[in-house]
């Protein structure tokens, strides 16, 4: 019997390593406001709760204070120019997605803006994956960890919470899965995993070191 009928994937830090392009875009914006660049890993720790929160954290770390109204739209322009300069799927992700698709339905739920999400999937060839739905952070639902979008995916795709697996790399993904009552798989290789409190990981959660291990969870292998 299939263990899961729906797998919902996060994007940044789960399927793709986008640290450098996000950091370069944030630092280009900081430079326009006269601030010094932040380390790539420092910016990576700010990712996960949407572009605005990323910028608020970056401005605070750079000593710039409150985020100006013009900063977010300018950042989105700068990121458009750098979207896939360095961003690539993690090792084994493309094969894993093909294999998972042969077992169950798949959807994407990310806090990345919808425009950037759709564009990046196309540029990396991941739009060939049979996604049932792709939901970005500025779509019709509140951003994760609010469970509304995940709950909608469960219902719309004909699954139940117990037959749905949320795959992500961060505390945000963990909290969304908890709130929606779905299964959870955290990828240890993702750049958000370092911020996950180990005490929040339960015995029935999955933690994998390689993308290919996600396939085994489809049938409980």
Secondary structure as the mmCIF struct_conf table of DSSP 4:
data_model
#
loop_
_struct_conf.conf_type_id
_struct_conf.id
_struct_conf.beg_label_comp_id
_struct_conf.beg_label_asym_id
_struct_conf.beg_label_seq_id
_struct_conf.end_label_comp_id
_struct_conf.end_label_asym_id
_struct_conf.end_label_seq_id
BEND BEND1 UNK A 3 UNK A 3
BEND BEND2 UNK A 5 UNK A 5
STRN STRN1 UNK A 6 UNK A 9
STRN STRN2 UNK A 12 UNK A 12
TURN_TY1_P TURN_TY1_P1 UNK A 13 UNK A 15
STRN STRN3 UNK A 16 UNK A 17
HELX_RH_AL_P HELX_RH_AL_P1 UNK A 19 UNK A 32
TURN_TY1_P TURN_TY1_P2 UNK A 33 UNK A 34
HELX_LH_PP_P HELX_LH_PP_P1 UNK A 35 UNK A 39
HELX_RH_AL_P HELX_RH_AL_P2 UNK A 40 UNK A 44
TURN_TY1_P TURN_TY1_P3 UNK A 45 UNK A 46
BEND BEND3 UNK A 48 UNK A 49
HELX_RH_AL_P HELX_RH_AL_P3 UNK A 51 UNK A 61
TURN_TY1_P TURN_TY1_P4 UNK A 62 UNK A 63
BEND BEND4 UNK A 66 UNK A 66
HELX_LH_PP_P HELX_LH_PP_P2 UNK A 67 UNK A 68
HELX_RH_AL_P HELX_RH_AL_P4 UNK A 69 UNK A 82
TURN_TY1_P TURN_TY1_P5 UNK A 83 UNK A 84
BEND BEND5 UNK A 85 UNK A 86
STRN STRN4 UNK A 88 UNK A 89
HELX_LH_PP_P HELX_LH_PP_P3 UNK A 90 UNK A 90
TURN_TY1_P TURN_TY1_P6 UNK A 91 UNK A 92
HELX_RH_AL_P HELX_RH_AL_P5 UNK A 93 UNK A 101
TURN_TY1_P TURN_TY1_P7 UNK A 102 UNK A 103
BEND BEND6 UNK A 104 UNK A 104
STRN STRN5 UNK A 105 UNK A 109
BEND BEND7 UNK A 111 UNK A 112
HELX_RH_AL_P HELX_RH_AL_P6 UNK A 114 UNK A 123
TURN_TY1_P TURN_TY1_P8 UNK A 124 UNK A 125
HELX_RH_3T_P HELX_RH_3T_P1 UNK A 126 UNK A 128
BEND BEND8 UNK A 129 UNK A 129
STRN STRN6 UNK A 131 UNK A 135
TURN_TY1_P TURN_TY1_P9 UNK A 137 UNK A 138
BEND BEND9 UNK A 139 UNK A 141
HELX_LH_PP_P HELX_LH_PP_P4 UNK A 142 UNK A 143
TURN_TY1_P TURN_TY1_P10 UNK A 144 UNK A 145
BEND BEND10 UNK A 146 UNK A 147
HELX_RH_AL_P HELX_RH_AL_P7 UNK A 148 UNK A 156
TURN_TY1_P TURN_TY1_P11 UNK A 157 UNK A 158
HELX_RH_3T_P HELX_RH_3T_P2 UNK A 161 UNK A 163
STRN STRN7 UNK A 164 UNK A 168
BEND BEND11 UNK A 169 UNK A 170
HELX_RH_AL_P HELX_RH_AL_P8 UNK A 171 UNK A 180
TURN_TY1_P TURN_TY1_P12 UNK A 181 UNK A 181
STRN STRN8 UNK A 183 UNK A 187
TURN_TY1_P TURN_TY1_P13 UNK A 188 UNK A 189
BEND BEND12 UNK A 190 UNK A 190
TURN_TY1_P TURN_TY1_P14 UNK A 191 UNK A 192
HELX_RH_3T_P HELX_RH_3T_P3 UNK A 193 UNK A 195
BEND BEND13 UNK A 196 UNK A 196
HELX_RH_3T_P HELX_RH_3T_P4 UNK A 198 UNK A 200
TURN_TY1_P TURN_TY1_P15 UNK A 203 UNK A 204
BEND BEND14 UNK A 205 UNK A 205
STRN STRN9 UNK A 206 UNK A 208
BEND BEND15 UNK A 209 UNK A 210
TURN_TY1_P TURN_TY1_P16 UNK A 211 UNK A 212
HELX_RH_AL_P HELX_RH_AL_P9 UNK A 213 UNK A 216
TURN_TY1_P TURN_TY1_P17 UNK A 217 UNK A 220
#
